[in-house]
Amino acid sequence: MKLLIAVSWAFAMNIVYAQECEYTKEYSNLVEDVKESLIGSKSEYFKCKESIRVANYWKAIANCTKQGRGNSVAGGCYHIVGNSTEKNEISNKHCDALKPIDFESTMYFNIKHQQRKYNIKKCKDNNQSQQEK
């Protein structure tokens, strides 16, 4: 029985991998661009969190300068704040609303949409029978 299961599993995996193809450069770039736009540095979520980080940094610099803590330190408040372990004062919880709710579905939909819009082939020509248009 175990042998039958192992053979069945191996056969099923072979079918799955046989359906795969070698992606075109354009398709690979599309996948990376879509991923970057959803969760990378181009995403609204990343930009929101980054803006809060920068705001916290400048708020800490201003507070340090106002309190005169950097007067006797080489590098001043920039050195103190840069090496600080102070807790962020501005919350970034509101940025969570910008995260994709279902990342995988959103990514799949966006890839398919862009693929059709720009007529990007998924597979290289040597796998032409398996291309998705």
SEVEXTOR-743484 format. One record per atom (N, C-alpha, C, O): atom name; x, z, y. Coordinates in Angstrom, 1 decimal, decimal comma. Layout:
N
CA:X:Z:Y
...
% end
This chain:
133
N:0,8:0,0:-1,2
CA:0,0:0,0:0,0
C:0,9:0,0:1,3
O:0,6:-0,7:2,2
N:1,9:0,8:1,2
CA:2,8:0,9:2,4
C:3,5:-0,5:2,6
O:3,7:-0,9:3,8
N:3,8:-1,1:1,5
CA:4,5:-2,4:1,6
C:3,5:-3,4:2,3
O:3,9:-4,2:3,1
N:2,3:-3,4:1,9
CA:1,3:-4,3:2,5
C:1,1:-4,0:4,0
O:1,0:-5,0:4,8
N:1,1:-2,8:4,4
CA:1,0:-2,5:5,8
C:2,2:-2,9:6,5
O:2,1:-3,5:7,6
N:3,4:-2,7:6,0
CA:4,6:-3,1:6,6
C:4,6:-4,7:6,8
O:5,0:-5,2:7,8
N:4,3:-5,4:5,8
CA:4,3:-6,8:5,8
C:3,2:-7,3:6,8
O:3,5:-8,3:7,6
N:2,0:-6,7:6,8
CA:1,0:-7,1:7,8
C:1,5:-6,9:9,2
O:1,2:-7,7:10,1
N:2,1:-5,7:9,4
CA:2,6:-5,4:10,8
C:3,6:-6,4:11,2
O:3,6:-6,8:12,4
N:4,6:-6,7:10,3
CA:5,6:-7,6:10,7
C:5,0:-9,0:11,0
O:5,5:-9,7:11,9
N:4,0:-9,4:10,2
CA:3,4:-10,7:10,4
C:2,7:-10,7:11,8
O:2,8:-11,7:12,5
N:2,0:-9,6:12,1
CA:1,3:-9,5:13,4
C:2,2:-9,6:14,5
O:2,0:-10,2:15,6
N:3,4:-8,9:14,4
CA:4,3:-8,8:15,5
C:5,0:-10,2:15,7
O:5,3:-10,6:16,8
N:5,2:-10,9:14,6
CA:5,7:-12,3:14,6
C:4,8:-13,2:15,4
O:5,3:-14,0:16,2
N:3,5:-13,1:15,2
CA:2,5:-13,9:15,9
C:2,6:-13,6:17,4
O:2,5:-14,5:18,2
N:2,6:-12,3:17,7
CA:2,6:-11,9:19,1
C:3,9:-12,5:19,8
O:3,8:-13,0:20,9
N:5,0:-12,3:19,2
CA:6,2:-12,8:19,8
C:6,3:-14,3:19,8
O:7,0:-14,9:20,7
N:5,7:-15,0:18,8
CA:5,7:-16,4:18,8
C:4,9:-17,0:20,0
O:5,1:-18,1:20,4
N:3,9:-16,2:20,5
CA:3,1:-16,7:21,6
C:3,9:-16,6:23,0
O:3,5:-17,2:23,9
N:4,9:-15,8:23,0
CA:5,7:-15,6:24,2
C:6,5:-16,9:24,5
O:6,7:-17,7:23,6
N:6,9:-17,1:25,7
CA:7,7:-18,3:26,1
C:8,8:-17,9:27,0
O:8,8:-16,7:27,5
N:9,6:-18,8:27,3
CA:10,7:-18,5:28,3
C:10,1:-18,8:29,7
O:9,7:-20,0:29,9
N:10,0:-17,8:30,5
CA:9,4:-18,0:31,8
C:10,3:-18,9:32,7
O:11,5:-18,9:32,7
N:9,6:-19,6:33,6
CA:10,3:-20,4:34,6
C:10,8:-19,5:35,7
O:10,3:-18,4:35,8
N:11,8:-20,0:36,4
CA:12,3:-19,2:37,5
C:11,3:-18,8:38,5
O:11,2:-17,7:39,1
N:10,4:-19,8:38,8
CA:9,4:-19,6:39,8
C:8,4:-18,5:39,4
O:8,0:-17,7:40,2
N:8,0:-18,5:38,1
CA:7,1:-17,5:37,6
C:7,8:-16,1:37,6
O:7,1:-15,2:38,0
N:9,0:-16,1:37,2
CA:9,7:-14,8:37,3
C:9,8:-14,2:38,7
O:9,6:-13,0:38,9
N:10,1:-15,1:39,6
CA:10,2:-14,7:41,0
C:8,8:-14,3:41,5
O:8,7:-13,3:42,3
N:7,7:-14,9:41,1
CA:6,4:-14,6:41,5
C:6,1:-13,2:41,0
O:5,5:-12,3:41,7
N:6,4:-12,9:39,7
CA:6,1:-11,5:39,1
C:6,9:-10,5:40,0
O:6,3:-9,4:40,3
N:8,1:-10,7:40,3
CA:8,9:-9,7:41,1
C:8,3:-9,6:42,5
O:8,2:-8,4:43,0
N:7,9:-10,7:43,1
CA:7,3:-10,6:44,4
C:6,0:-9,8:44,4
O:5,7:-9,0:45,3
N:5,1:-10,0:43,4
CA:3,9:-9,3:43,3
C:4,1:-7,8:43,1
O:3,5:-7,0:43,7
N:5,0:-7,5:42,2
CA:5,4:-6,1:41,9
C:5,9:-5,4:43,2
O:5,5:-4,3:43,5
N:6,8:-6,1:43,9
CA:7,3:-5,6:45,2
C:6,2:-5,3:46,2
O:6,3:-4,3:46,9
N:5,3:-6,3:46,3
CA:4,2:-6,1:47,3
C:3,3:-5,0:46,9
O:2,6:-4,4:47,8
N:3,2:-4,6:45,6
CA:2,2:-3,6:45,2
C:2,9:-2,2:45,3
O:2,2:-1,2:45,7
N:4,1:-2,1:44,8
CA:4,7:-0,7:44,8
C:6,1:-0,6:45,4
O:6,7:0,4:45,5
N:6,7:-1,8:45,8
CA:8,0:-1,8:46,3
C:8,1:-1,6:47,8
O:7,1:-1,1:48,4
N:9,2:-1,9:48,4
CA:9,4:-1,6:49,8
C:8,6:-2,5:50,7
O:8,5:-2,2:51,9
N:7,9:-3,5:50,2
CA:7,0:-4,3:51,0
C:5,6:-3,8:51,0
O:4,7:-4,3:51,7
N:5,3:-2,8:50,1
CA:3,9:-2,3:50,0
C:3,5:-1,4:51,1
O:4,4:-0,7:51,7
N:2,3:-1,3:51,4
CA:1,7:-0,4:52,4
C:2,0:1,0:52,0
O:2,3:1,8:52,9
N:1,9:1,3:50,8
CA:2,1:2,7:50,3
C:3,6:3,1:50,6
O:3,8:4,2:51,2
N:4,5:2,3:50,3
CA:5,9:2,6:50,6
C:6,1:2,8:52,1
O:6,8:3,7:52,6
N:5,6:1,8:52,9
CA:5,8:1,9:54,3
C:5,2:3,1:54,9
O:5,7:3,7:55,9
N:4,0:3,5:54,4
CA:3,4:4,8:54,9
C:4,3:6,0:54,6
O:4,5:6,8:55,5
N:4,7:6,1:53,4
CA:5,6:7,2:53,0
C:6,9:7,2:53,8
O:7,4:8,3:54,3
N:7,5:6,0:54,0
CA:8,7:5,9:54,8
C:8,5:6,3:56,2
O:9,4:7,0:56,8
N:7,4:5,9:56,8
CA:7,1:6,3:58,2
C:7,0:7,8:58,4
O:7,4:8,4:59,4
N:6,4:8,5:57,4
CA:6,3:10,0:57,4
C:7,7:10,6:57,3
O:8,0:11,6:58,0
N:8,5:10,0:56,4
CA:9,9:10,5:56,3
C:10,7:10,4:57,6
O:11,4:11,3:58,0
N:10,6:9,3:58,2
CA:11,2:9,0:59,5
C:10,7:10,0:60,6
O:11,4:10,5:61,4
N:9,4:10,1:60,6
CA:8,7:11,0:61,6
C:9,2:12,5:61,4
O:9,5:13,2:62,4
N:9,3:12,9:60,1
CA:9,8:14,3:59,9
C:11,3:14,4:60,3
O:11,6:15,5:60,9
N:12,1:13,4:60,1
CA:13,5:13,4:60,5
C:13,6:13,6:62,0
O:14,3:14,5:62,5
N:12,9:12,8:62,8
CA:13,0:12,8:64,2
C:12,3:14,1:64,8
O:12,8:14,6:65,8
N:11,3:14,6:64,1
CA:10,7:15,9:64,6
C:11,7:17,0:64,4
O:11,9:17,9:65,2
N:12,5:17,0:63,3
CA:13,5:18,0:63,0
C:14,6:17,9:64,0
O:15,2:18,9:64,5
N:15,0:16,7:64,3
CA:16,1:16,5:65,4
C:15,6:17,0:66,7
O:16,4:17,7:67,4
N:14,4:16,7:67,1
CA:13,9:17,2:68,4
C:13,8:18,8:68,4
O:14,2:19,4:69,4
N:13,3:19,4:67,3
CA:13,3:20,8:67,2
C:14,6:21,5:67,3
O:14,8:22,5:68,0
N:15,6:20,9:66,5
CA:17,0:21,4:66,5
C:17,6:21,3:67,9
O:18,2:22,3:68,4
N:17,4:20,2:68,6
CA:17,9:20,0:69,9
C:17,3:21,0:70,9
O:18,0:21,6:71,7
N:16,0:21,2:70,8
CA:15,2:22,1:71,7
C:15,7:23,5:71,5
O:15,8:24,3:72,5
N:16,0:23,9:70,3
CA:16,5:25,3:70,0
C:18,0:25,4:70,2
O:18,5:26,6:70,2
N:18,7:24,3:70,5
CA:20,1:24,4:70,7
C:21,0:24,7:69,5
O:22,1:25,1:69,7
N:20,5:24,5:68,3
CA:21,2:24,8:67,1
C:22,4:23,9:66,9
O:23,3:24,3:66,2
N:22,4:22,7:67,4
CA:23,5:21,7:67,2
C:24,6:21,8:68,2
O:25,6:21,0:68,1
N:24,6:22,7:69,1
CA:25,6:22,8:70,2
C:27,0:23,1:69,7
O:28,0:22,6:70,2
N:27,1:24,0:68,7
CA:28,4:24,4:68,2
C:28,8:23,8:66,9
O:29,7:24,3:66,2
N:28,1:22,7:66,5
CA:28,4:22,0:65,2
C:28,9:20,6:65,5
O:28,3:19,9:66,3
N:30,0:20,2:64,8
CA:30,4:18,8:65,0
C:29,3:17,9:64,4
O:28,9:18,1:63,3
N:28,9:16,9:65,1
CA:27,8:16,0:64,7
C:26,5:16,5:65,2
O:25,5:15,8:65,1
N:26,4:17,7:65,7
CA:25,2:18,2:66,3
C:24,0:18,3:65,4
O:24,2:18,5:64,2
N:22,9:18,1:66,0
CA:21,6:18,2:65,2
C:21,5:17,2:64,1
O:20,9:17,4:63,1
N:22,2:16,0:64,4
CA:22,1:15,0:63,4
C:22,8:15,4:62,1
O:22,3:15,1:61,0
N:23,9:16,2:62,2
CA:24,6:16,7:61,0
C:23,7:17,8:60,4
O:23,6:17,8:59,2
N:23,2:18,7:61,2
CA:22,4:19,8:60,6
C:21,2:19,2:59,9
O:20,9:19,6:58,8
N:20,4:18,3:60,5
CA:19,2:17,8:59,9
C:19,5:16,9:58,7
O:18,8:17,0:57,7
N:20,6:16,1:58,8
CA:20,9:15,2:57,7
C:21,3:16,0:56,5
O:21,1:15,5:55,3
N:21,9:17,2:56,6
CA:22,2:18,0:55,4
C:21,3:19,2:55,2
O:21,5:20,1:54,4
N:20,1:19,1:55,8
CA:19,1:20,2:55,8
C:18,3:20,1:54,5
O:18,1:19,1:53,9
N:17,8:21,3:54,1
CA:16,9:21,4:53,0
C:15,5:21,8:53,5
O:14,7:22,4:52,7
N:15,3:21,7:54,8
CA:14,1:22,1:55,4
C:12,9:21,3:54,8
O:13,0:20,2:54,4
N:11,8:22,0:54,7
CA:10,6:21,4:54,1
C:10,0:20,5:55,2
O:10,0:20,7:56,4
N:9,4:19,3:54,7
CA:8,7:18,4:55,5
C:7,5:19,1:56,2
O:6,8:19,8:55,5
N:7,4:18,8:57,5
CA:6,3:19,5:58,2
C:5,0:18,6:58,2
O:3,9:19,1:58,3
N:5,2:17,3:58,2
CA:4,1:16,3:58,2
C:3,8:15,9:56,8
O:4,6:15,5:56,1
N:2,5:16,0:56,4
CA:2,1:15,7:55,1
C:2,0:14,2:54,9
O:1,6:13,5:55,8
N:2,3:13,7:53,7
CA:2,1:12,3:53,4
C:1,0:12,0:52,4
O:1,0:11,0:51,8
N:0,2:13,0:52,2
CA:-0,9:12,9:51,2
C:-1,8:11,7:51,5
O:-2,4:11,1:50,6
N:-2,0:11,4:52,7
CA:-2,9:10,3:53,1
C:-2,4:9,0:52,6
O:-3,2:8,0:52,5
N:-1,1:8,9:52,4
CA:-0,5:7,6:51,9
C:-1,0:7,3:50,5
O:-1,0:6,1:50,1
N:-1,5:8,3:49,7
CA:-1,9:8,1:48,3
C:-3,1:7,1:48,3
O:-3,3:6,5:47,3
N:-3,9:7,0:49,4
CA:-5,0:6,1:49,4
C:-4,6:4,7:49,4
O:-5,4:3,8:49,1
N:-3,3:4,4:49,6
CA:-2,8:3,0:49,7
C:-2,2:2,6:48,3
O:-1,8:1,5:48,2
N:-2,1:3,5:47,4
CA:-1,6:3,2:46,0
C:-2,6:2,3:45,3
O:-3,8:2,5:45,5
N:-2,1:1,3:44,5
CA:-3,0:0,6:43,7
C:-3,7:1,5:42,7
O:-3,1:2,3:42,1
N:-5,0:1,4:42,6
CA:-5,8:2,2:41,7
C:-5,4:1,9:40,3
O:-5,1:2,8:39,5
N:-5,5:0,7:39,9
CA:-5,1:0,3:38,5
C:-4,0:-0,8:38,7
O:-4,3:-2,0:38,8
N:-2,8:-0,3:38,6
CA:-1,6:-1,1:38,9
C:-1,6:-2,4:38,0
O:-1,4:-3,5:38,5
N:-1,7:-2,2:36,7
CA:-1,6:-3,3:35,8
C:-2,6:-4,4:36,0
O:-2,3:-5,6:36,0
N:-3,9:-4,0:36,2
CA:-4,9:-5,0:36,4
C:-4,7:-5,7:37,8
O:-4,9:-6,9:37,9
N:-4,4:-4,9:38,8
CA:-4,1:-5,5:40,1
C:-3,0:-6,5:40,1
O:-3,1:-7,6:40,6
N:-1,9:-6,1:39,4
CA:-0,8:-7,0:39,3
C:-1,1:-8,3:38,5
O:-0,8:-9,3:38,9
N:-1,8:-8,1:37,4
CA:-2,2:-9,3:36,6
C:-3,1:-10,2:37,4
O:-2,8:-11,4:37,5
N:-4,1:-9,7:38,1
CA:-5,0:-10,5:39,0
C:-4,2:-11,2:40,1
O:-4,4:-12,4:40,3
N:-3,3:-10,5:40,7
CA:-2,5:-11,1:41,8
C:-1,6:-12,2:41,3
O:-1,4:-13,2:42,0
N:-1,0:-12,0:40,2
CA:-0,1:-13,0:39,6
C:-0,9:-14,2:39,2
O:-0,5:-15,4:39,6
N:-2,0:-14,1:38,6
CA:-2,8:-15,2:38,2
C:-3,3:-16,0:39,4
O:-3,3:-17,2:39,5
N:-3,7:-15,2:40,5
CA:-4,2:-15,9:41,7
C:-3,1:-16,7:42,3
O:-3,3:-17,9:42,7
N:-1,9:-16,1:42,5
CA:-0,8:-16,8:43,1
C:-0,4:-18,0:42,3
O:0,0:-19,1:42,8
N:-0,4:-17,8:41,0
CA:0,0:-18,8:40,0
C:-0,9:-20,1:40,2
O:-0,4:-21,2:40,2
N:-2,2:-19,9:40,3
CA:-3,1:-21,0:40,5
C:-3,0:-21,6:41,8
O:-3,0:-22,8:42,0
N:-2,9:-20,7:42,8
CA:-2,8:-21,2:44,2
C:-1,6:-22,1:44,5
O:-1,7:-23,1:45,1
N:-0,5:-21,7:43,9
CA:0,8:-22,5:44,2
C:1,2:-23,4:43,0
O:2,2:-24,0:43,0
N:0,3:-23,5:42,0
CA:0,5:-24,3:40,8
C:1,9:-24,0:40,2
O:2,7:-24,9:39,9
N:2,1:-22,7:39,9
CA:3,4:-22,3:39,3
C:3,2:-22,3:37,7
O:2,3:-21,6:37,2
N:4,1:-22,9:37,1
CA:4,1:-22,9:35,6
C:4,7:-21,6:35,1
O:5,7:-21,1:35,6
N:4,1:-21,1:34,0
CA:4,6:-19,8:33,5
C:5,8:-20,1:32,5
O:6,8:-19,4:32,6
N:5,7:-21,1:31,7
CA:6,7:-21,4:30,7
C:7,5:-22,6:31,0
O:7,1:-23,5:31,7
N:8,8:-22,5:30,6
CA:9,6:-23,7:30,7
C:9,1:-24,8:29,8
O:8,3:-24,6:28,9
N:9,5:-26,1:30,1
CA:9,0:-27,3:29,5
C:9,2:-27,3:28,0
O:8,4:-27,9:27,3
N:10,2:-26,6:27,5
CA:10,4:-26,6:26,0
C:9,3:-25,8:25,3
O:9,2:-25,8:24,1
N:8,5:-25,1:26,0
CA:7,3:-24,4:25,5
C:6,0:-24,9:26,1
O:5,1:-24,1:26,3
N:6,0:-26,1:26,4
CA:4,9:-26,7:27,1
C:3,5:-26,4:26,5
O:2,5:-26,3:27,3
N:3,4:-26,4:25,3
CA:2,1:-26,1:24,6
C:1,5:-24,7:24,9
O:0,4:-24,5:24,7
N:2,4:-23,8:25,4
CA:2,0:-22,5:25,7
C:1,9:-22,1:27,1
O:1,8:-20,9:27,5
N:1,9:-23,1:28,0
CA:1,9:-22,9:29,4
C:0,5:-22,4:29,9
O:-0,5:-22,8:29,3
N:0,5:-21,5:30,9
CA:-0,7:-21,1:31,5
C:-0,7:-21,7:32,9
O:0,3:-21,5:33,7
N:-1,7:-22,4:33,3
CA:-1,7:-23,0:34,6
C:-2,5:-22,1:35,5
O:-2,7:-22,5:36,7
% end
